[in-house]
Amino acid sequence: MFNDTKIKEKIEIEDFLKILSKYSKDKIDCTKHTFFRLSEAQRKIYTCEELKKILIQQKPFLVGLQYNENYALFYKYNNRNLKILVNLDITKIKVVTFYFILEWQIPKI
């Protein structure tokens, strides 16, 4: 069986940052699904604005393209490993979801 959330291809960080630079902050959208893993208290801390700031201002340490065509972005954030899944189309970035992962959960690609 095939897992479409597995990473099929490593993307060079600089190449991804060039793609990302084509989108302005107002072209990044979050949905209810973005935050479905969070408690109400966590939703006050990890807002869409905070995610936008991370995407625009920080540099991921790993980027991969999944079989489902979502990008898996890995950041160091507050001394933790943050995984953000995004979907890109011609006009916008949609934050699919995000969560903190342990060191052993970082893929070896």
Secondary structure by P-SEA (a helix, b strand, c coil): ccccccccccccaaaaaaaaaacccccccccccccccccaaaaacccaaaaaaaaccccccbbbbccccbbbbbbbcccbbbbbbbbbccccccccbbbbbcccccccc
